[in-house]
C-alpha cells in the first residue's frame, strides 16, 4: 500500500490516525473513526480533491500520495510571500459579519468574516499572516462559491 496523507484544513492525519467508514456511499454519508470517536460526515468530490462536511462546516480535503504532498509543499513554500493572496468563498451563502478592514494586520488563522449557509455560520480565517489590502464584500451580501472576499498582502 502506498504512503499518503489526508489534509483536513491545516491539520494532517495519516491513515493510522483516522479512517473513513461509509454508511451510504451513494449519498456521501460516512463516519470518521479514530481516537475512540465516530464523527458523522458528508463526503463529496472525486480524484484527490474532496469536500467533507463536518459539524456543519464544508471543509476542502486533499488526498495525496507522498510525492504529491512534497510537490505541493514545495509550491506553497515558493509562493508563501510572493505577493497578495486572494481569499475566496469556499461555499455559497450570506456574509453576516466582516471583522477586518483595509490596513488591518492579521495573523494566520485569525477570523476575517462570517458566512451563513443553510442556517450555519462559517468563519473564514486568514490563510497566512499579512495586511488586509482589499475587502470586496460587506455584511448582507450574498456570495457564490469562489467569489472574491478580500486580499491579504
matplotlib code that plots the C-alpha trace (Angstrom):
import matplotlib.pyplot as plt

x = [0.0, 1.4, 2.0, -0.3, -1.8, -5.2, -5.2, -8.3, -7.9, -4.4, -4.4, -2.9, -4.0, -2.4, -4.4, -3.3, -4.9, -8.3, -10.3, -13.4, -16.4, -19.2, -22.8, -24.4, -21.8, -24.4, -25.4, -22.0, -22.9, -20.0, -18.2, -14.7, -13.4, -10.4, -9.2, -12.1, -14.7, -17.1, -17.9, -20.7, -19.6, -20.9, -18.3, -18.4, -15.8, -13.5, -9.9, -7.7, -10.0, -12.9, -15.2, -16.1, -19.0, -18.2, -20.2, -21.9, -18.6, -17.8, -14.0, -11.8, -9.8, -6.9, -5.8, -2.3, 0.5, 3.7, 5.3, 2.2, 2.4, 6.1, 5.5, 2.6, 4.7, 7.5, 5.0, 3.5, 6.9, 7.8, 4.7, 4.3, 5.5, 5.4, 2.5, -1.1, -3.3, -7.0, -9.3, -12.3, -15.6, -15.5, -19.3, -22.2, -24.0, -24.7, -22.0, -23.2, -20.1, -16.8, -14.4, -11.4, -10.9, -8.3, -5.0, -5.6, -2.7, -3.9, -2.2, -2.5, -5.9, -7.4, -11.1, -11.8, -15.5, -18.5, -20.7, -24.1, -25.1, -28.0, -28.6, -25.0, -22.4, -19.0, -16.0, -13.5, -10.0, -6.7, -4.7, -1.5, -0.3, -0.5, -2.1, -5.6, -5.3, -8.8, -12.2, -14.6, -17.8, -19.9, -22.4, -25.7, -24.0, -24.7, -21.7, -21.2, -18.5, -15.3, -16.3, -13.5, -13.9, -10.7, -7.0, -4.0, -0.5]
y = [0.0, 3.5, 6.0, 9.0, 11.8, 13.3, 17.1, 18.5, 22.3, 22.8, 19.6, 16.4, 12.9, 9.7, 6.5, 5.1, 8.1, 8.0, 6.0, 6.6, 4.2, 4.6, 4.5, 5.3, 5.9, 6.7, 9.8, 10.6, 9.7, 8.3, 8.4, 9.3, 6.7, 7.4, 8.3, 6.3, 8.5, 8.2, 11.5, 11.7, 13.4, 14.1, 13.4, 15.0, 15.0, 12.8, 12.2, 13.9, 16.9, 16.4, 18.3, 16.9, 18.5, 18.1, 19.7, 22.0, 23.2, 22.3, 21.6, 21.1, 17.9, 16.8, 13.2, 13.0, 10.4, 11.1, 12.5, 14.8, 16.1, 17.0, 18.8, 20.7, 21.7, 23.0, 25.0, 26.5, 27.4, 29.1, 31.3, 32.0, 35.6, 36.2, 38.7, 39.2, 36.3, 36.3, 34.8, 33.3, 31.8, 28.0, 27.8, 29.9, 32.0, 35.3, 37.4, 38.2, 39.8, 41.3, 41.7, 43.2, 46.4, 47.6, 48.1, 45.6, 43.3, 39.7, 36.5, 33.2, 31.6, 34.9, 35.3, 37.6, 37.3, 35.0, 33.5, 32.0, 28.9, 26.6, 28.4, 27.6, 30.3, 29.6, 31.6, 32.4, 32.6, 34.1, 31.5, 33.3, 36.3, 39.6, 43.0, 43.4, 45.3, 44.9, 43.9, 43.0, 42.2, 43.7, 42.3, 41.4, 40.5, 37.1, 35.3, 32.3, 29.6, 31.0, 34.7, 37.1, 38.1, 40.0, 40.2, 39.9, 41.2]
z = [0.0, -0.9, 1.8, 1.8, 4.0, 4.4, 4.9, 6.7, 6.6, 8.1, 10.1, 8.6, 9.6, 8.4, 7.8, 11.1, 13.0, 11.4, 8.8, 6.9, 7.1, 4.6, 5.8, 2.4, -0.3, -2.9, -0.9, 0.5, 4.1, 6.2, 9.6, 10.5, 13.0, 15.2, 18.6, 20.1, 18.3, 15.4, 13.7, 11.1, 7.8, 4.3, 1.6, -1.9, -4.7, -6.8, -7.5, -5.0, -4.3, -1.9, 0.4, 3.8, 5.7, 9.4, 12.2, 9.7, 8.0, 4.5, 4.5, 1.4, 1.7, -0.4, -0.6, -2.0, -2.4, -0.6, -3.8, -4.5, -0.9, -1.3, -4.6, -3.0, 0.0, -2.4, -4.4, -1.2, 0.1, -3.1, -3.1, 0.7, 0.5, -3.3, -3.3, -2.4, -1.5, -2.6, 0.0, -1.8, -0.6, -0.3, -0.1, -1.2, 1.5, 3.0, 4.6, 8.1, 9.6, 8.3, 11.2, 9.4, 7.4, 4.9, 6.6, 9.5, 10.3, 10.8, 12.0, 10.2, 11.3, 12.5, 11.8, 8.8, 8.2, 8.7, 6.0, 6.8, 4.8, 5.5, 8.8, 9.9, 10.5, 8.9, 9.9, 7.2, 8.6, 7.3, 5.3, 6.4, 8.3, 6.5, 6.0, 4.5, 1.3, -0.1, 1.2, -1.6, 0.5, 3.3, 5.7, 4.0, 0.6, -0.9, -2.3, -4.5, -4.2, -5.4, -5.0, -4.0, -0.4, 0.4, -0.3, 2.0, 1.4]

ax = plt.figure().add_subplot(projection="3d")
ax.plot(x, y, z, "-o")
ax.set_aspect("equal")
plt.show()
